[in-house]
Amino acid sequence: MKVGIIGITGYSGTVLYTLLAQHPKVSQVILYGSTQETQMLSERIPALGKNDIIIKPFDVKNIQQETDCLFCATPSGVTGKLMQPLIDSAFPVIDLSGDFRLRSEQLYENWYHQKGRKLPPTNKITYALPEFTTHYTAYIANPGCYATATLLGLAPLARAGIIEAGSIITDAKSGVSGAGKNPATHTHFPFINENLWVYRLNQHQHIPEITQQLSDWDASLQQIQFSTTLLPITRGIMVNTYAKLTQPVTQSIIENIFTQCYAEKPFVRFRGAQLPTIKEVVGSNFCDIGVMWNPSTKIVTIVSVIDNLMKGAAGQAVQNFNLYFGFEETVGLPQFPLFP
């Protein structure tokens, strides 16, 4: 297969390229830019070595003629303006941006500040958290990194219908690469080194996609208290989620619910009461999850960790690519993290 990527120069796009360039089912990766300027990959990303691969200007007709599938790793706001012809023609697209994750135009205006947004019919878009997606349309909206870690942590209990409405509190922390490649004051080394920064409290754009999916699993789960903290590390996300449950449980009962939910899911490693660390997943497409029930407070703590550039972005996009085209789910994805 021949695949295209638009947005390779960002961190997620670069990682995506390294995965697809080594994917056994991909014969060629063709690169596109969102501008009309032709660029050389070796000039933009020297880490990928000296080569003569060209980043071509974006052109819908060329993409449809030259590739079998397009991956979008662009900032939010770009694909919303470019993808309509591909949606209309049902051309396979896997979009890593947030432009088609939500079903409500009002939510886009409120959370992404995109005024006048017009969305295609919902049956044209698949919000694809692959562990729970059973049907794919041609246009696949890849979940956000915080949303992925949070939803995988909550899914077993939410799908069982035993989370008390209004009780979910999530404390999410991410490495600096999650803020993107462009420099900013709060990602500058002297600021974030040996520091922690709570940002976008109650305002992070992943909140509505989390509640959208939770309410699909359990209509009573309409709200979540959600905080985000920037860590002085390059890659990785840790999400600590706390919730009350609606029925009597024990640690064993909760562990059984998680074990049954993820028994056949190759990229979720449930650890029981052994709580995971970020280092154990960096460089991999795994989400590691641990849980702990407090019988005194009647609160369950769920700890989920992912690599934000892999399971939170590029790795999950390849996982969705594999499932959409009928390949083995794990093909082309690392089977081990970078450890130590």
C-alpha positions as CSV (number, residue, x, y, z in Angstrom):
1,M,0.0,0.0,0.0
2,K,1.0,3.6,-0.6
3,V,0.1,6.1,2.2
4,G,0.4,9.8,2.5
5,I,1.2,12.0,5.5
6,I,0.3,15.7,5.8
7,G,2.0,17.3,8.8
8,I,5.3,15.3,9.2
9,T,7.3,18.2,10.7
10,G,5.4,18.0,14.0
11,Y,6.5,15.5,16.7
12,S,3.5,13.2,16.1
13,G,4.0,13.4,12.3
14,T,7.7,12.5,12.6
15,V,6.9,9.5,14.8
16,L,4.2,8.4,12.5
17,Y,6.6,8.5,9.5
18,T,9.1,6.3,11.3
19,L,6.3,3.7,12.0
20,L,4.9,3.7,8.5
21,A,8.3,3.7,6.8
22,Q,9.0,0.4,8.5
23,H,5.4,-1.0,8.2
24,P,5.5,-4.4,6.3
25,K,2.2,-3.6,4.6
26,V,3.3,-0.1,3.4
27,S,5.4,0.1,0.2
28,Q,5.8,3.9,0.0
29,V,5.2,6.9,2.2
30,I,4.4,10.1,0.3
31,L,4.7,13.4,2.2
32,Y,2.6,16.5,1.8
33,G,2.7,19.9,3.4
34,S,-0.3,22.3,4.1
35,T,1.5,25.1,2.1
36,Q,2.3,25.3,-1.6
37,E,6.0,25.3,-0.9
38,T,8.1,22.2,-1.8
39,Q,10.5,21.1,0.9
40,M,13.1,18.5,1.5
41,L,12.6,16.1,4.4
42,S,16.3,16.1,5.3
43,E,16.3,19.8,5.7
44,R,13.2,19.9,8.0
45,I,14.1,16.8,10.1
46,P,17.8,16.1,10.0
47,A,17.3,13.3,12.6
48,L,15.8,11.1,9.8
49,G,19.0,11.2,7.9
50,K,20.1,12.4,4.5
51,N,17.7,11.5,1.8
52,D,15.9,13.1,-1.2
53,I,12.3,12.7,0.0
54,I,10.3,15.7,-1.0
55,I,7.4,17.2,1.0
56,K,4.9,18.1,-1.7
57,P,2.3,20.8,-1.7
58,F,-1.1,19.5,-0.6
59,D,-3.4,18.6,-3.5
60,V,-6.5,16.5,-3.1
61,K,-6.5,15.1,-6.6
62,N,-2.8,14.1,-6.3
63,I,-3.4,12.5,-2.9
64,Q,-6.3,10.3,-4.3
65,Q,-4.2,9.3,-7.3
66,E,-0.9,8.6,-5.5
67,T,-2.0,7.0,-2.2
68,D,-4.5,4.5,-0.7
69,C,-4.8,6.3,2.6
70,L,-3.9,9.7,4.0
71,F,-2.7,10.4,7.6
72,C,-3.2,13.9,9.0
73,A,-0.8,15.1,11.7
74,T,-1.6,18.8,11.5
75,P,-2.5,21.3,14.2
76,S,-6.2,21.7,15.0
77,G,-8.0,23.9,12.5
78,V,-6.2,22.6,9.4
79,T,-8.0,19.5,8.4
80,G,-11.4,21.1,9.1
81,K,-10.6,23.3,6.1
82,L,-9.0,20.8,3.8
83,M,-10.7,17.4,4.2
84,Q,-14.2,17.9,2.9
85,P,-13.5,16.7,-0.7
86,L,-11.9,13.5,0.8
87,I,-14.9,13.0,3.1
88,D,-17.3,13.4,0.2
89,S,-15.5,10.8,-1.8
90,A,-15.1,8.4,1.1
91,F,-11.4,8.4,0.7
92,P,-9.6,6.7,3.7
93,V,-8.2,9.3,6.1
94,I,-6.8,8.9,9.6
95,D,-6.8,12.3,11.3
96,L,-4.6,12.8,14.4
97,S,-5.9,16.3,14.9
98,G,-9.0,17.2,17.0
99,D,-10.9,18.7,14.0
100,F,-13.5,15.8,13.7
101,R,-13.6,14.2,17.1
102,L,-16.7,16.1,18.4
103,R,-20.2,15.8,17.0
104,S,-21.3,19.3,18.0
105,E,-20.5,22.5,16.1
106,Q,-21.2,24.4,19.3
107,L,-18.6,22.4,21.2
108,Y,-16.0,23.2,18.6
109,E,-16.7,26.9,19.0
110,N,-16.6,26.6,22.8
111,W,-13.5,24.4,23.2
112,Y,-11.5,24.8,20.0
113,H,-12.6,28.4,19.2
114,Q,-13.6,27.5,15.7
115,K,-16.5,29.8,14.8
116,G,-18.9,28.9,12.0
117,R,-17.7,25.3,11.9
118,K,-19.8,23.0,9.7
119,L,-19.6,19.3,10.3
120,P,-20.3,16.4,8.0
121,P,-23.0,13.9,9.0
122,T,-22.0,11.8,12.0
123,N,-22.2,8.6,10.0
124,K,-19.3,9.9,7.9
125,I,-16.9,10.1,10.8
126,T,-15.6,7.4,13.2
127,Y,-14.2,8.4,16.6
128,A,-11.9,5.4,16.8
129,L,-10.6,4.3,20.2
130,P,-9.6,1.0,18.7
131,E,-10.1,-1.2,21.8
132,F,-13.8,-0.4,21.5
133,T,-14.4,0.4,17.9
134,T,-16.4,-2.2,16.0
135,H,-17.3,-0.3,12.8
136,Y,-15.1,2.1,10.8
137,T,-16.1,4.7,8.3
138,A,-13.5,6.0,5.7
139,Y,-12.8,9.1,7.8
140,I,-11.2,8.1,11.2
141,A,-10.8,10.7,14.0
142,N,-7.9,9.5,16.1
143,P,-8.5,10.2,19.9
144,G,-6.5,12.8,21.8
145,C,-3.6,11.7,24.0
146,Y,-5.2,12.7,27.4
147,A,-8.5,11.3,26.2
148,T,-7.0,8.0,25.3
149,A,-5.3,7.4,28.7
150,T,-8.4,8.7,30.6
151,L,-11.0,6.7,28.6
152,L,-9.0,3.4,28.7
153,G,-8.7,3.8,32.5
154,L,-12.4,4.4,32.9
155,A,-13.9,2.2,30.2
156,P,-14.3,-1.1,32.2
157,L,-16.2,0.6,35.0
158,A,-18.2,3.0,32.7
159,R,-19.2,0.2,30.4
160,A,-20.3,-1.8,33.5
161,G,-22.5,1.1,34.5
162,I,-21.2,1.3,38.1
163,I,-19.6,4.8,38.3
164,E,-21.5,7.3,40.4
165,A,-22.5,10.2,38.2
166,G,-20.6,13.4,39.0
167,S,-17.9,11.7,41.0
168,I,-15.1,11.4,38.4
169,I,-12.0,13.5,39.2
170,T,-9.0,13.2,36.9
171,D,-5.5,14.4,37.5
172,A,-3.5,14.1,34.2
173,K,0.2,14.9,33.6
174,S,2.1,15.0,30.3
175,G,5.6,15.4,29.1
176,V,6.6,18.6,27.2
177,S,6.3,17.0,23.7
178,G,2.6,17.0,24.2
179,A,2.6,20.7,23.9
180,G,3.9,20.5,20.3
181,K,7.1,21.5,18.5
182,N,6.7,25.3,18.5
183,P,8.6,27.0,21.3
184,A,6.6,28.8,24.0
185,T,7.3,30.5,27.3
186,H,5.9,27.6,29.4
187,T,7.8,24.9,27.5
188,H,11.1,26.8,27.6
189,F,13.8,24.8,29.5
190,P,14.4,27.4,32.3
191,F,10.7,27.4,33.1
192,I,9.7,23.8,33.0
193,N,13.0,22.2,34.2
194,E,12.6,21.1,37.9
195,N,9.1,22.5,37.8
196,L,5.5,21.5,37.4
197,W,2.8,23.7,35.7
198,V,-1.0,23.2,36.0
199,Y,-2.5,24.5,32.8
200,R,-5.9,24.9,31.1
201,L,-7.6,23.9,34.3
202,N,-11.2,22.9,33.4
203,Q,-10.5,24.3,29.9
204,H,-8.6,21.5,28.1
205,Q,-10.0,20.7,24.7
206,H,-9.9,16.9,25.4
207,I,-12.6,17.3,28.1
208,P,-15.6,17.2,25.7
209,E,-14.4,14.2,23.8
210,I,-13.9,12.3,27.1
211,T,-17.4,13.2,28.3
212,Q,-18.8,12.5,24.8
213,Q,-17.4,8.9,24.9
214,L,-18.2,8.3,28.5
215,S,-21.9,9.3,27.9
216,D,-22.0,6.8,25.0
217,W,-21.1,4.1,27.5
218,D,-23.2,5.4,30.3
219,A,-25.7,8.2,29.7
220,S,-25.4,9.4,33.3
221,L,-21.7,10.3,32.9
222,Q,-22.0,13.8,31.6
223,Q,-19.3,15.6,33.6
224,I,-15.7,15.1,34.7
225,Q,-13.4,17.2,36.8
226,F,-10.2,17.4,34.8
227,S,-6.8,18.9,35.4
228,T,-3.7,18.9,33.3
229,T,-0.1,19.3,34.5
230,L,3.1,19.7,32.4
231,L,6.0,17.5,33.6
232,P,9.7,18.2,33.0
233,I,10.1,15.1,30.8
234,T,10.0,14.7,27.0
235,R,7.4,11.9,26.5
236,G,4.7,10.2,28.4
237,I,1.4,10.7,30.2
238,M,0.2,9.6,33.6
239,V,-3.5,9.9,34.4
240,N,-4.7,9.4,37.9
241,T,-8.5,9.1,38.0
242,Y,-10.7,8.8,41.2
243,A,-14.3,7.8,41.2
244,K,-17.1,6.5,43.5
245,L,-19.0,3.4,42.5
246,T,-22.7,2.7,42.7
247,Q,-22.5,-0.8,44.2
248,P,-20.5,-2.6,46.8
249,V,-17.2,-3.9,45.4
250,T,-13.9,-5.3,46.5
251,Q,-10.4,-5.0,45.0
252,S,-10.9,-8.5,43.5
253,I,-14.2,-7.6,41.9
254,I,-12.7,-4.5,40.3
255,E,-9.7,-6.4,39.0
256,N,-12.0,-9.0,37.5
257,I,-13.9,-6.3,35.6
258,F,-10.7,-4.9,34.1
259,T,-9.3,-8.3,33.3
260,Q,-12.4,-9.4,31.4
261,C,-12.6,-6.1,29.6
262,Y,-9.0,-6.2,28.3
263,A,-8.3,-9.9,28.0
264,E,-8.2,-9.7,24.2
265,K,-6.8,-6.2,23.8
266,P,-3.1,-6.5,22.8
267,F,-2.1,-2.9,23.6
268,V,-3.6,-2.7,27.1
269,R,-1.7,-4.3,29.9
270,F,-3.7,-4.5,33.1
271,R,-1.5,-4.6,36.1
272,G,-4.0,-5.1,38.9
273,A,-2.9,-3.4,42.1
274,Q,0.6,-2.9,40.7
275,L,0.6,0.7,39.7
276,P,2.4,1.5,36.4
277,T,5.0,4.2,35.7
278,I,5.6,6.3,32.5
279,K,9.0,4.8,31.9
280,E,7.4,1.4,31.3
281,V,5.5,2.5,28.2
282,V,7.6,5.1,26.5
283,G,8.4,4.2,22.9
284,S,5.5,1.7,22.8
285,N,1.9,1.6,21.9
286,F,0.9,0.1,25.2
287,C,-1.4,1.6,27.8
288,D,-0.6,0.2,31.2
289,I,-3.3,0.4,33.9
290,G,-3.4,-0.3,37.6
291,V,-6.3,0.1,40.1
292,M,-6.6,0.4,43.8
293,W,-9.9,0.2,45.8
294,N,-10.0,2.1,49.1
295,P,-12.7,0.4,51.3
296,S,-12.6,3.3,53.8
297,T,-13.4,6.1,51.4
298,K,-15.2,3.9,48.9
299,I,-13.2,5.5,46.1
300,V,-11.4,3.7,43.3
301,T,-8.1,5.1,42.0
302,I,-7.1,4.2,38.4
303,V,-3.6,4.9,37.1
304,S,-3.1,4.7,33.4
305,V,0.1,5.6,31.5
306,I,0.9,5.9,27.8
307,D,3.5,7.4,25.5
308,N,1.7,10.6,24.2
309,L,3.4,10.3,20.8
310,M,2.6,6.6,20.4
311,K,-0.6,5.3,22.0
312,G,-1.6,9.0,22.3
313,A,-1.1,9.8,18.6
314,A,1.0,8.0,15.9
315,G,0.9,4.5,17.3
316,Q,-2.8,4.5,17.8
317,A,-3.2,5.9,14.3
318,V,-1.3,2.9,12.9
319,Q,-3.4,0.6,15.1
320,N,-6.5,2.1,13.6
321,F,-5.0,1.8,10.1
322,N,-4.3,-1.9,10.7
323,L,-7.9,-2.5,11.9
324,Y,-9.5,-0.5,9.1
325,F,-7.6,-2.3,6.3
326,G,-7.9,-5.8,7.9
327,F,-4.3,-6.2,8.9
328,E,-3.2,-7.8,12.2
329,E,-3.7,-5.2,14.9
330,T,-0.2,-5.3,16.1
331,V,1.7,-5.2,12.8
332,G,4.2,-2.5,12.3
333,L,4.1,-1.4,16.0
334,P,6.9,-2.0,18.6
335,Q,6.3,-4.9,20.9
336,F,8.5,-3.5,23.7
337,P,9.0,0.0,25.2
338,L,12.3,1.8,25.3
339,F,13.6,0.5,28.6
340,P,15.5,1.6,30.6
